[in-house]
Amino acid sequence: MEKLKSLVPETLRRMIAESTADDLPSTCSSLLDFLLQFEPFQQMVRDLTDPEVALCGKNKEAALESKKKGNRCFLTGDYANALDFYTQALRVAPMDALEEDRNLVATLYVNRASVLHKMGLVRECVRDCNRALRISSNYAKAWFRRGKANASMGNYEDAIRDLDVAKIMEASVGGKKQIESETKIVLDQQNSAASPSKQHNQNNSNKLDEPHQMKLQCVTTPEKGKGLASTVDIPQASLIHTEDPFAMIILKHCRETHCHYCLNELPADKVPCTSCSIPWYCSQQCCIEAGGEMYCDYPNDQSIHEYLSDDLQKYILETTLNADSERDNQISEHKHECKGVHWPAVLPSEIVLAGRVLVNSIKKRGGSTDSFNLGEILDLSHHYSKMPPESKLELHIYSTVLSFCLQHCDGFEIPLHGISISQIVILISQIRVNSMTVVLMKSIDYYDLVGQFGKFSSLEGGPTSNVEQVRVGQAIYTSGSLFNHSCQPNIHAYFLSRTLHIRTTEFVAAGCPLELSYGPQVGQWDCKDRVQFLEDEYSFRCQCSGCSKINFSDLVLNAFHCGNLNCSGIVLESSVVNCEKEKLKHLPNIINTGSMDPLLQAEELNIDDINKAAHNMQINNFSHPGYCLKCGSYRDLESSSAAANKCFRRLKNSLDSENVSSTTLLGALSSLGELRSTLHAYNRRIAEAEDKFAQAFCLVGELQPAMEHCKASIQILENLYNPNHIVIGYELAKLSSIQLLLGDTAAMDSIDRLYEIFSCYYGSHTDVIFPYLQLLRKRCRPVL
Ligand SMILES: C[S@@+](CC[C@H](N)C(=O)[O-])C[C@H]1O[C@@H](n2cnc3c(N)ncnc32)[C@H](O)[C@@H]1O
């Protein structure tokens, strides 16, 4: 891309750099004319779209080679590698009209089923047998393996029926004898089992029914454009919106670990796409929904079925019927990419997502593409004109490349001219502003909680630094993208699989805007960092209340201690002073309404102090950085900042070390004292340091000081965020696990409080997303 960009003639580059959305048809047309004559571009497009050179197609030789390796590993008892080889073989095994090819896939599923059975993954084993049987319902080995797996799970009735079918399907006398003796074993097991139990395959769908019939209204403001507001008073923790994506794509780093359709983690029996070797799915259902071909309805020799009882014939039908074969109106998001060609694997995710949105909207319109105009693809906002010149050029090139790639789609042809490419440029600009990152929670085991202490950290880094959260996909939710951003949000977005859920985190009065955080929040970063982040990432200047009104958190987050150690006042750096001065333009609103955040009133620096501080800054008395806002004492910020940095580094080095001991901790405590006398008591770095101490004391087994430091960290965070913020919930999870280990009865209160906070953010989904919380609760009762 860089090379291609550098080869675009200077005049064209300038034209594109200076273009607005209105100029796009002409700039796109000029670039297309240039690229059509430019051989390296033509070559690149050929490489991306030619099925002959595609590396992502099926490859029978490679499948046979992997199968052979899998067999060797199986024979030597190396089941982990056998599983890998069979899975690799399945990924590239062709699944077309040839019976021989289909039989190879069925064999691979049965071989993998045997490995899964050996590894104790019995449910997965049964699922693989079912897949083999959907391809070939007469496959004796698959019925036999299924029977054995069902017996291991105590499903004796099914096991016996599986073995009965296997015996009829089996051609050899030796084979039939083996099945008979297996049946005898299962019958004995059934007889000796106290109460024969039948386990049904559990549907682990994590969607709970929770009614939500909130009527939201679209409102438009000059500062933020369109947005959503409530029409009625909405109680805290109400589910106000759920939505499936218009189009979605898995992020590249999750391609081998998560299902490309539902985004859940892949099981050991993951399923490949039937036509190419790119996507993995957790089930055939997801494979079909994403647009792969189906494995069912292949012709099987039915003559043998005459020898089966009615009951067994019905049983075969039930087992081999694909419950999802009847899906109508399915928008298959992968099918148009599914030719083994390179481009879906190589182009950036947002470009492939643009392709999916485009194809999806064309299908929704009935599949027709106007040969002159694709029309408005999405009705969403964009900031094309504000983009940096380099991004504009890149967008032009990618849009042209995507148009060429989509030319080869089944059923419709994307027109190739300036107007249509300009609409793709707009579409990608809309995706940049409106797409959401699908983040899923990685569940953590309660027993690991103290060991995993650091991983719970809500303190470090950017908005997604919490290791519990895995960024898995990028998606367009057409209604969900109407929610504007606030650094002090009143709603919270989360995902169950690919479905977006939005819940109020506080009471929202009728008519109030409903706003979520696109990343940064008050309490996490100071105002200038938040504003910068939103400008860099989303090209807009934040106009939320957090960034336009003075709040306590922004004042203290990075503040210094007053030079007079007896004073609890705040000393600010120049960048913070400048940012707060900007907000003073809104000061009359704050003073007049008197509706300051309760946080401010709770703190010793109450509304009067804030107003005084603001007033002081305004009349220029203390407007110079380095002066205490309360008593006016001076502090040399250059040396204080250097001292704090040094102190923090020293602290981190000793606490993050693998060989942390009680002695190193004792030494580090003096650095903490130094930090406390340099930085303001509610400076975020002190919270971070307290958290690190808590973690380090846990590691050396000193739980009492660990608990004290954990509490100290929570106390600071309660002042930076509000006391019911989810960040406090995460910290309480750590605190309660330490309290449990100490046998401290306060654990129950901590757990009750954290449950209240989590329920406010996740409602009835709390237990599904955080199963360890329930464990924590159960564990609490016997201990205390
Ligand atoms: C996902 S869209 C939200 C819907 C959008 N307001 C519209 O009119 O379609 C995001 C865009 O909304 C605007 N926006 C959202 N939150 C904002 C805020 N706090 N301050 C200023 N603009 C905001 C920005 O233009 C941003 O790029």
The ligand as an SDF file (V2000), in Angstrom:
LIG
                    3D

 27 29  0  0  0  0  0  0  0  0999 V2000
  -21.6330    6.8810   16.1830 C   0  0  0  0  0  0  0  0  0  0  0  0
  -22.0240    8.4860   15.6610 S   0  0  0  0  0  0  0  0  0  0  0  0
  -23.3500    8.9340   16.6720 C   0  0  0  0  0  0  0  0  0  0  0  0
  -24.5030    9.4540   15.8630 C   0  0  0  0  0  0  0  0  0  0  0  0
  -24.2240   10.7990   15.2280 C   0  0  0  0  0  0  0  0  0  0  0  0
  -24.3580   11.8660   16.1990 N   0  0  0  0  0  0  0  0  0  0  0  0
  -25.0990   11.0730   14.0250 C   0  0  0  0  0  0  0  0  0  0  0  0
  -25.5580   12.1860   13.8490 O   0  0  0  0  0  0  0  0  0  0  0  0
  -25.2940   10.1430   13.2280 O   0  0  0  0  0  0  0  0  0  0  0  0
  -20.6540    9.3320   16.2970 C   0  0  0  0  0  0  0  0  0  0  0  0
  -20.5800   10.7830   15.8960 C   0  0  0  0  0  0  0  0  0  0  0  0
  -21.4970   11.5490   16.6650 O   0  0  0  0  0  0  0  0  0  0  0  0
  -20.9060   12.7670   17.0800 C   0  0  0  0  0  0  0  0  0  0  0  0
  -20.7140   12.7220   18.5410 N   0  0  0  0  0  0  0  0  0  0  0  0
  -20.9790   11.6880   19.3530 C   0  0  0  0  0  0  0  0  0  0  0  0
  -20.7030   11.9940   20.6380 N   0  0  0  0  0  0  0  0  0  0  0  0
  -20.2400   13.2390   20.6500 C   0  0  0  0  0  0  0  0  0  0  0  0
  -19.7660   14.1060   21.6830 C   0  0  0  0  0  0  0  0  0  0  0  0
  -19.6940   13.7400   22.9510 N   0  0  0  0  0  0  0  0  0  0  0  0
  -19.3430   15.3430   21.3090 N   0  0  0  0  0  0  0  0  0  0  0  0
  -19.3940   15.7380   20.0220 C   0  0  0  0  0  0  0  0  0  0  0  0
  -19.8200   14.9690   19.0080 N   0  0  0  0  0  0  0  0  0  0  0  0
  -20.2450   13.7340   19.3140 C   0  0  0  0  0  0  0  0  0  0  0  0
  -19.5580   12.8460   16.3870 C   0  0  0  0  0  0  0  0  0  0  0  0
  -19.7240   13.4970   15.1790 O   0  0  0  0  0  0  0  0  0  0  0  0
  -19.2280   11.4000   16.1690 C   0  0  0  0  0  0  0  0  0  0  0  0
  -18.3430   11.1910   15.1170 O   0  0  0  0  0  0  0  0  0  0  0  0
  1  2  1  0
  2  3  1  0
  2 10  1  0
  3  4  1  0
  4  5  1  0
  5  6  1  0
  5  7  1  0
  7  8  2  0
  7  9  1  0
 10 11  1  0
 11 12  1  0
 11 26  1  0
 12 13  1  0
 13 14  1  0
 13 24  1  0
 14 15  1  0
 14 23  1  0
 15 16  2  0
 16 17  1  0
 17 18  1  0
 17 23  2  0
 18 19  1  0
 18 20  2  0
 20 21  1  0
 21 22  2  0
 22 23  1  0
 24 25  1  0
 24 26  1  0
 26 27  1  0
M  CHG  2   2   1   9  -1
M  END
$$$$
